[in-house]
Amino acid sequence: MTLSPLEAARDSVHANLTIGPEPFDDPFNIEGPFTRNIGAKFADVQDEIAAAFEDYIPIK
């Protein structure tokens, strides 16, 4: 049996179901629908991060 940090990461985030196998088959290929459109989605991602911080790490 061989232990693989890459396989452990793939299993822990259920990568085959969420992002597909391609990034793990060729880890140097980061070009995909998300990275091509990241500029258009950046404001949405930023809003989600801010909301998560407010929900889970409130400043008091």
Steps between C-alpha positions, in 0.01 A plus 500: 500500500624847412389815678442801280427852623347577162260206524415594860414853388295368210303271732449754779339762275325250272683659208367256241150628578578869540774594254547180304808286455687723255695714752627185669582324176713797392567720806691755290195574284299759692315634197135422531159666505557646847844646430394636160204683659650591835504871423126503438434306821749672729246743652264209580781300660609804700142554624472136606828518691389818679163343589670186631729708721200691638315175569783294644760749622303800629689810607385598849 
